[in-house]
Amino acid sequence: MKTLEEMGREAKKAAGDLALASSEEKDRGLAAIAAALREQAGRILEANRRDLANAVQSGMSKAMQDRLALDETRIEEIAKGVEAVIALPDPVGQVDKGTVRPNGLSITRVRVPLGVVGIIYEARPNVTVDAAALCVKSGNACILRGGKEAIGTNLALAEVMGRALEKTGLPAGAVRLVEDTGRESAQEMMRANGLIDVLIPRGGAGLIRAVVEQSTVPVIQTGVGNCHVYVDSPCDLEMGVRIIENAKCSRPSVCNAAETLLVHRDVAKKFLPMAKAALDRYGVRLRGCPETRRILGECIAPASEEDYAAEFNDYILAVRVVDSIGEAIEHIRRYSTGHSEAIVTSDYGHSRLFTRQVDAAAVYVNASTRFTDGGQFGLGAEMGISTQKLHARGPLGLLEMTTTKYIVLGSGQIR
């Protein structure tokens, strides 16, 4: 098992090589990865079955097991995600802007790789491939450190990708996986200045908070998703039911799933029973305000302050009836993590007010929060959803995995 320092030195060299690789060379490497994922699907799935068996034995929730689980369909989706990255334009060398100064200096700002990107994440094997694909295409090397629950799957994926890159002449050191999943390995990555250029945490609130607070390596903060759907008056109530059903139930364990439903008082008596009927099919447990419980009955658990602030990652939904769009916006301002927020309305003025006053990486009008995703935004794969405001915000796609430098051409000018 290699040390982080050994992997870091290999990654530094690989990053130098990748920064000089042509788009065609990088795309060949990614095509080889996609092909290898399909060819080695049986081996990957066997490793994943072992990880899942251990997860069940350890009492992992059904929703979190869903994050961990792979099947033939999901491997095909992951491979197609790699191919989607191939189809995207290479950002490296892209000219952002240029000017010629009065003294004759030609100044151009161009896109360059970040270098070595460290990613600390939890039990989501697709992140292993998404991160590697984005890094290779953008000319970066990556050091991956996943959760213990997915270690077998991640080892298989990393080995498959490394061999595929080597076959096409790209450095296998461009993709390295930290095998030690103990807390100490994560802390070592947080202090790996000189080996890792930027660190990206992707996971629950505790993981992200620990990395942000403890890291001496620069961090791009991806966000916890306490996402809201507000059903306004007036609106298409059936549309509202479809949107909250999709936002909560299509995959409750992901960060763009809805965690709180806000409903305008004028439509609450009609809408809440409609929504409950749809959510009951999935076994969603509702936790509501007093008005919600008055409408739906005391079978609904009372909602606490903690419920409105929670990212459940499960079939649980907090519900609150509000008197106005202003009250809905105030609730969102208080509890939002700045990830994804949605309004269902047929009032154009309300939609404009919501999009102007709600501060989040993605704000939706009459659509599900589940679209906050690199693939859905046309970015190919993603490294995560950034909820910070510096460097990048929203899905971290190819462009966000680069930085800039200035190229200054002169003819003997001095100052």
TIPATOR-992637 format. One record per residue (C-alpha): residue number from 1; x, y, z. Coordinates in pm, 1 decimal, always signed. Layout:
<sepas>
     k          x          y          z
   NUM          X          Y          Z
...
</sepas>
This chain:
<sepas>
     k          x          y          z
     1       +0.0       +0.0       +0.0
     2     +154.4     +328.8     -110.7
     3     +186.3     +623.0     +123.8
     4      +13.1     +952.7      +49.8
     5     +352.6    +1110.8      -14.1
     6     +434.9     +846.2     -274.5
     7      +97.8     +889.2     -442.3
     8     +132.5    +1266.4     -425.9
     9     +470.3    +1262.4     -601.2
    10     +336.6    +1029.1     -870.1
    11      +31.2    +1251.8     -910.8
    12     +247.6    +1565.2     -941.0
    13     +444.7    +1407.2    -1225.3
    14     +126.7    +1278.0    -1388.2
    15      -34.1    +1622.5    -1363.6
    16     +265.4    +1770.8    -1547.1
    17     +229.2    +1513.0    -1824.0
    18     -148.9    +1558.3    -1849.4
    19     -115.5    +1936.1    -1868.8
    20      +82.4    +1885.8    -2191.2
    21     -137.5    +1609.6    -2334.6
    22     -349.7    +1692.5    -2636.8
    23     -729.5    +1674.6    -2629.4
    24     -710.7    +1368.8    -2857.3
    25     -474.2    +1187.8    -2619.7
    26     -693.0    +1259.0    -2317.7
    27    -1007.3    +1153.9    -2504.3
    28     -843.2     +824.0    -2605.9
    29     -767.0     +758.3    -2240.8
    30    -1125.8     +830.8    -2140.8
    31    -1262.0     +611.7    -2419.8
    32    -1042.4     +329.6    -2289.2
    33    -1183.8     +384.4    -1939.7
    34    -1543.7     +365.3    -2066.7
    35    -1467.6      +45.0    -2257.4
    36    -1287.9     -109.1    -1959.2
    37    -1578.8      -33.2    -1725.7
    38    -1809.6     -229.5    -1954.3
    39    -1561.7     -514.6    -2004.7
    40    -1485.3     -545.1    -1631.3
    41    -1844.5     -494.8    -1513.3
    42    -1863.4     -844.7    -1365.4
    43    -1555.7     -790.6    -1150.3
    44    -1675.3     -447.5    -1036.2
    45    -2020.3     -580.2     -947.2
    46    -1872.3     -869.0     -747.9
    47    -1671.3     -621.2     -538.8
    48    -1983.7     -408.0     -497.6
    49    -2189.0     -704.6     -378.8
    50    -1934.3     -765.6     -103.8
    51    -1945.6     -399.4       -1.8
    52    -2326.6     -408.4       +4.7
    53    -2332.1     -723.3     +215.8
    54    -2104.7     -555.0     +469.0
    55    -2322.3     -241.9     +459.2
    56    -2638.0     -442.5     +533.3
    57    -2462.7     -620.9     +819.2
    58    -2350.0     -289.4     +967.4
    59    -2705.3     -148.7     +958.6
    60    -2670.2     +106.9     +678.4
    61    -3004.7     +266.2     +588.3
    62    -3187.2     +161.1     +271.0
    63    -3141.4     +507.2     +119.5
    64    -2765.4     +501.2     +179.8
    65    -2746.3     +147.2      +42.4
    66    -2899.8     +287.6     -273.8
    67    -2607.7     +532.6     -300.0
    68    -2361.8     +246.6     -270.3
    69    -2532.2       -5.5     -496.8
    70    -2424.8      -71.4     -855.6
    71    -2585.1     -289.1    -1119.8
    72    -2537.6     -337.0    -1494.0
    73    -2759.0      -37.0    -1568.1
    74    -2568.5     +194.1    -1335.3
    75    -2231.6      +84.1    -1469.7
    76    -2359.2     +156.9    -1819.6
    77    -2473.8     +500.3    -1700.7
    78    -2129.8     +565.4    -1548.5
    79    -1958.2     +461.2    -1872.5
    80    -2189.5     +686.3    -2071.6
    81    -2103.2     +966.8    -1830.4
    82    -1736.6     +923.4    -1922.9
    83    -1829.3     +936.2    -2291.7
    84    -2030.2    +1252.8    -2227.2
    85    -1711.8    +1411.6    -2091.3
    86    -1526.3    +1306.6    -2407.7
    87    -1786.1    +1491.4    -2615.5
    88    -1728.9    +1817.9    -2428.4
    89    -1479.5    +2080.9    -2547.8
    90    -1142.7    +2073.6    -2371.6
    91    -1115.6    +2384.5    -2151.4
    92     -734.3    +2371.1    -2127.1
    93     -577.5    +2644.9    -2337.4
    94     -910.7    +2818.8    -2385.4
    95     -864.9    +3196.3    -2410.7
    96    -1088.8    +3384.4    -2166.8
    97     -993.2    +3729.0    -2288.4
    98     -706.0    +3920.8    -2444.6
    99     -594.4    +4276.9    -2496.7
   100     -304.1    +4480.0    -2634.6
   101     -189.7    +4757.6    -2401.1
   102      -87.2    +5105.1    -2524.6
   103     +277.4    +5009.2    -2464.9
   104     +243.5    +4715.0    -2704.7
   105     +221.6    +4435.1    -2445.6
   106      -12.7    +4156.3    -2556.1
   107     -192.9    +4016.1    -2248.6
   108     -402.8    +3700.0    -2275.6
   109     -580.6    +3508.3    -2000.2
   110     -594.6    +3132.5    -2067.4
   111     -738.8    +2828.4    -1891.5
   112     -495.2    +2587.9    -1723.2
   113     -538.0    +2278.2    -1499.9
   114     -553.7    +2307.9    -1122.0
   115     -280.4    +2042.8    -1081.1
   116     -340.4    +1762.9     -829.0
   117     -699.0    +1748.0     -704.8
   118     -779.8    +1556.9     -385.6
   119    -1135.9    +1433.1     -339.8
   120    -1266.6    +1305.3       -5.5
   121    -1609.9    +1145.1      -38.1
   122    -1840.3     +885.6     +108.9
   123    -2012.1     +568.8      -13.8
   124    -2079.5     +665.0     -376.6
   125    -1872.2     +463.3     -624.9
   126    -1990.3     +670.9     -922.3
   127    -1793.7     +964.7     -775.8
   128    -1473.8     +761.3     -824.3
   129    -1526.5     +751.6    -1200.6
   130    -1686.2    +1094.5    -1240.9
   131    -1397.9    +1261.0    -1058.2
   132    -1132.5    +1072.9    -1252.6
   133    -1293.8    +1149.8    -1589.5
   134    -1327.7    +1519.9    -1516.2
   135     -971.2    +1542.6    -1389.3
   136     -818.2    +1362.8    -1686.0
   137    -1010.5    +1571.8    -1940.5
   138     -917.3    +1897.1    -1764.1
   139     -550.1    +1795.8    -1739.2
   140     -547.9    +1727.9    -1364.4
   141     -428.7    +1428.0    -1167.0
   142     -651.3    +1314.3     -880.9
   143     -605.4    +1144.3     -545.8
   144     -932.0     +981.4     -438.3
   145    -1027.6     +887.4      -85.4
   146    -1369.8     +722.6      -60.9
   147    -1556.0     +586.4     +238.1
   148    -1485.5     +249.7     +396.1
   149    -1829.2     +122.1     +289.8
   150    -1727.5     +128.6      -79.3
   151    -1357.9      +42.7      -53.7
   152    -1379.5     -285.0     -247.6
   153    -1576.2     -127.3     -531.7
   154    -1348.2     +176.9     -542.0
   155    -1033.1      -36.5     -553.0
   156    -1171.5     -229.1     -849.5
   157    -1273.5      +90.9    -1030.0
   158     -939.8     +263.6     -969.4
   159     -742.8      -35.9    -1093.7
   160     -958.8      -66.6    -1407.0
   161     -914.2     +303.4    -1485.1
   162     -540.1     +309.2    -1417.0
   163     -475.8      +16.7    -1650.4
   164     -694.5     +171.5    -1920.4
   165     -497.3     +496.9    -1906.1
   166     -164.4     +313.7    -1921.3
   167     -270.8     +125.0    -2233.4
   168     -323.3     +454.6    -2415.3
   169       +8.0     +604.3    -2302.0
   170     -128.4     +829.3    -2027.6
   171      +17.9     +802.4    -1675.9
   172     -157.5     +559.6    -1441.9
   173      -51.4     +794.5    -1161.0
   174     -314.1    +1037.4    -1285.5
   175     -573.7     +839.7    -1086.2
   176     -476.3     +720.7     -740.4
   177     -697.1     +578.9     -463.6
   178     -612.7     +603.5      -93.8
   179     -668.0     +252.2      +41.6
   180     -662.1     +353.0     +408.5
   181    -1014.4     +471.9     +491.8
   182     -936.9     +568.6     +851.3
   183     -978.4     +923.7     +976.1
   184     -602.5     +973.8     +978.7
   185     -576.4     +936.5     +600.9
   186     -834.1    +1210.0     +548.3
   187     -651.2    +1438.0     +790.3
   188     -323.4    +1367.1     +610.9
   189     -479.2    +1477.5     +282.4
   190     -601.4    +1797.2     +447.6
   191     -240.2    +1883.1     +536.9
   192      -76.3    +1768.0     +213.7
   193      +36.9    +2113.9     +101.7
   194     +283.5    +2082.8     -184.1
   195     +136.5    +1748.5     -292.1
   196     -232.9    +1837.2     -335.0
   197     -325.0    +2170.0     -493.9
   198     -694.7    +2174.0     -407.5
   199     -922.2    +1954.6     -195.7
   200    -1289.8    +1883.6     -267.1
   201    -1506.3    +1718.4       +1.3
   202    -1824.2    +1548.3     -117.2
   203    -2060.7    +1395.9     +134.2
   204    -2259.0    +1472.2     +447.1
   205    -2250.4    +1783.0     +663.0
   206    -2001.3    +1636.8     +911.0
   207    -1746.8    +1546.1     +645.0
   208    -1770.9    +1879.9     +466.9
   209    -1748.6    +2077.7     +791.2
   210    -1442.1    +1881.2     +904.2
   211    -1257.7    +1940.4     +577.1
   212    -1343.2    +2311.7     +564.7
   213    -1239.1    +2368.2     +926.3
   214     -926.1    +2151.5     +937.9
   215     -770.0    +2167.5     +590.9
   216     -458.6    +2374.6     +521.2
   217     -490.6    +2276.5     +153.7
   218     -726.9    +2512.9      -37.8
   219    -1083.8    +2374.2      -39.3
   220    -1369.6    +2396.3     -288.2
   221    -1670.8    +2341.6      -64.5
   222    -1948.2    +2125.0     -200.8
   223    -2276.0    +2157.6      -23.3
   224    -2518.8    +1983.8     +200.4
   225    -2859.5    +1981.4      +33.6
   226    -3142.7    +2105.3     +253.4
   227    -3358.8    +2178.8      -51.5
   228    -3710.8    +2325.9      -46.7
   229    -4013.8    +2311.1     -275.1
   230    -4262.2    +2595.2     -222.6
   231    -4614.3    +2546.4     -361.4
   232    -4753.4    +2895.2     -419.7
   233    -5100.2    +3038.8     -469.4
   234    -5197.5    +3042.0     -750.3
   235    -5040.3    +2735.6     -910.6
   236    -5114.2    +2413.1    -1096.7
   237    -5165.9    +2179.4     -800.5
   238    -5122.4    +1860.9    -1003.4
   239    -4790.3    +1996.3    -1128.8
   240    -4697.9    +2064.8     -766.5
   241    -4770.6    +1702.6     -672.6
   242    -4556.4    +1571.3     -958.6
   243    -4269.7    +1800.5     -865.7
   244    -4262.0    +1720.5     -492.5
   245    -4303.3    +1348.3     -566.7
   246    -4004.0    +1356.8     -800.3
   247    -3794.8    +1589.9     -583.1
   248    -3843.8    +1374.6     -273.0
   249    -3891.3    +1020.1     -396.3
   250    -3694.9     +961.8     -718.0
   251    -3374.8     +925.2     -514.1
   252    -3401.5    +1054.6     -156.8
   253    -3038.0     +987.0      -64.5
   254    -2887.9    +1251.6     -297.2
   255    -2809.8    +1614.4     -219.7
   256    -3060.6    +1760.3     -468.5
   257    -3359.1    +1578.2     -315.4
   258    -3622.2    +1795.1     -145.8
   259    -3622.1    +1788.8     +234.1
   260    -3893.4    +2048.1     +310.9
   261    -4229.7    +2123.0     +146.8
   262    -4372.4    +2472.5     +196.7
   263    -4737.7    +2529.2      +99.7
   264    -4934.8    +2854.6      +76.2
   265    -5229.6    +2857.5     +315.2
   266    -5478.3    +2934.7      +33.7
   267    -5409.9    +2600.0     -137.8
   268    -5303.8    +2389.0     +161.3
   269    -5641.3    +2222.4     +231.5
   270    -5663.1    +2095.4     -124.8
   271    -5295.4    +2036.7     -201.2
   272    -5170.8    +1860.7     +112.5
   273    -5406.3    +1556.8      +84.4
   274    -5312.1    +1526.9     -284.5
   275    -4940.5    +1537.5     -201.0
   276    -4976.3    +1293.7      +88.6
   277    -5153.4    +1040.1     -133.8
   278    -4865.6    +1051.8     -383.0
   279    -4594.7    +1038.0     -114.2
   280    -4767.7     +755.4      +73.4
   281    -4695.2     +524.9     -221.9
   282    -4326.5     +551.5     -132.4
   283    -4371.7     +531.1     +242.5
   284    -4262.5     +891.7     +299.5
   285    -4297.3     +996.2     +665.0
   286    -4421.9    +1353.0     +703.9
   287    -4332.3    +1586.7     +989.8
   288    -4555.2    +1891.3     +988.0
   289    -4639.8    +2223.7    +1149.5
   290    -4964.1    +2253.2    +1354.1
   291    -5162.3    +2362.2    +1046.7
   292    -5032.0    +2067.5     +844.9
   293    -5135.6    +1831.3    +1124.4
   294    -5479.8    +1998.4    +1147.7
   295    -5534.7    +1934.6     +775.5
   296    -5384.3    +1585.4     +750.6
   297    -5447.6    +1458.9    +1100.5
   298    -5239.6    +1376.6    +1403.5
   299    -5093.9    +1074.7    +1228.0
   300    -4844.1    +1333.6    +1101.6
   301    -4555.4    +1377.5    +1346.4
   302    -4491.2    +1730.9    +1473.3
   303    -4201.0    +1906.0    +1298.2
   304    -3918.1    +2047.4    +1510.6
   305    -3658.7    +2315.5    +1441.1
   306    -3412.1    +2033.8    +1378.6
   307    -3642.7    +1882.9    +1114.9
   308    -3657.1    +2206.7     +916.8
   309    -3276.5    +2228.8     +927.1
   310    -3216.7    +1861.6     +840.8
   311    -3084.5    +1688.6     +532.0
   312    -3268.5    +1360.1     +588.6
   313    -3129.9    +1161.7     +292.2
   314    -3427.0     +934.5     +350.2
   315    -3802.5     +901.5     +292.3
   316    -3877.8    +1178.3     +542.5
   317    -4019.6    +1521.3     +454.4
   318    -4073.1    +1828.4     +671.8
   319    -4388.3    +2028.4     +585.4
   320    -4496.6    +2381.0     +673.7
   321    -4797.8    +2592.0     +575.3
   322    -4708.8    +2958.5     +516.5
   323    -4925.5    +3269.7     +479.0
   324    -4738.3    +3428.4     +187.1
   325    -4451.5    +3397.1      -57.5
   326    -4261.4    +3635.4     +167.1
   327    -4293.8    +3395.4     +459.5
   328    -4177.6    +3108.6     +235.8
   329    -3870.4    +3306.5     +129.3
   330    -3791.8    +3393.4     +491.6
   331    -3815.5    +3025.1     +587.8
   332    -3579.2    +2930.8     +305.8
   333    -3334.5    +3206.3     +404.0
   334    -3329.1    +3072.5     +758.1
   335    -3283.9    +2703.2     +686.1
   336    -3143.1    +2672.6     +332.0
   337    -2794.4    +2541.5     +271.3
   338    -2781.7    +2732.5      -57.9
   339    -2804.2    +2424.5     -278.8
   340    -3133.3    +2408.7     -477.5
   341    -3467.9    +2577.7     -415.0
   342    -3792.0    +2556.7     -614.7
   343    -4121.9    +2742.8     -647.5
   344    -4435.7    +2604.4     -812.5
   345    -4643.7    +2901.7     -926.5
   346    -4850.1    +3043.2    -1208.9
   347    -4784.6    +3402.1    -1097.5
   348    -4505.5    +3554.1    -1309.8
   349    -4438.2    +3826.0    -1053.7
   350    -4398.1    +3567.0     -777.3
   351    -4156.0    +3364.6     -989.5
   352    -3943.6    +3677.5    -1049.4
   353    -3951.5    +3766.2     -678.9
   354    -3847.3    +3412.5     -580.4
   355    -3556.7    +3392.6     -824.4
   356    -3429.1    +3736.8     -717.3
   357    -3456.5    +3691.8     -342.3
   358    -3367.9    +3324.6     -289.2
   359    -2990.4    +3282.3     -260.3
   360    -2889.8    +2935.8     -383.0
   361    -2665.9    +2772.7     -640.2
   362    -2976.4    +2674.6     -840.9
   363    -3323.6    +2831.6     -819.6
   364    -3610.6    +2660.9    -1003.4
   365    -3949.2    +2776.6    -1126.5
   366    -4197.7    +2493.9    -1193.3
   367    -3933.7    +2219.4    -1203.9
   368    -3786.8    +1960.2     -967.8
   369    -3470.6    +2028.2     -768.1
   370    -3343.8    +1691.4     -890.1
   371    -3206.5    +1858.2    -1204.9
   372    -2913.3    +2013.2    -1015.4
   373    -2663.4    +1776.4    -1168.9
   374    -2370.1    +1814.6    -1404.6
   375    -2514.6    +1575.9    -1661.9
   376    -2858.5    +1737.8    -1653.8
   377    -2700.1    +2082.3    -1698.1
   378    -2509.3    +1961.3    -2004.4
   379    -2173.9    +1960.8    -1823.9
   380    -2106.7    +1587.4    -1856.1
   381    -2009.5    +1443.0    -1518.8
   382    -1963.3    +1660.1    -1211.3
   383    -1727.3    +1676.3     -916.8
   384    -2005.1    +1789.0     -683.7
   385    -2235.2    +2086.3     -628.4
   386    -2052.5    +2389.5     -493.7
   387    -2257.7    +2606.5     -258.5
   388    -1979.5    +2855.3     -194.6
   389    -1942.8    +3177.7     -389.6
   390    -1570.8    +3187.3     -469.6
   391    -1413.1    +3015.7     -771.8
   392    -1721.8    +2813.9     -863.1
   393    -2088.4    +2776.6     -772.2
   394    -2329.2    +2500.4     -871.2
   395    -2221.6    +2182.8    -1053.4
   396    -1841.4    +2152.5    -1073.8
   397    -1789.0    +2056.3    -1435.6
   398    -1487.6    +2071.0    -1664.8
   399    -1451.1    +2447.9    -1672.5
   400    -1460.4    +2465.2    -1292.2
   401    -1172.2    +2216.1    -1275.6
   402     -942.3    +2473.7    -1433.4
   403     -796.8    +2805.5    -1325.3
   404     -637.2    +3082.5    -1530.5
   405     -298.9    +3233.4    -1596.3
   406     -189.7    +3537.7    -1793.6
   407      +39.1    +3509.1    -2095.0
   408     +217.8    +3839.2    -2156.4
   409     +405.5    +3890.4    -2486.4
   410     +640.2    +4182.1    -2527.0
   411     +906.0    +4319.6    -2753.2
   412    +1152.0    +4455.6    -2499.3
   413     +917.2    +4671.4    -2290.7
   414    +1042.2    +4777.5    -1948.0
   415     +866.7    +4969.6    -1672.0
</sepas>
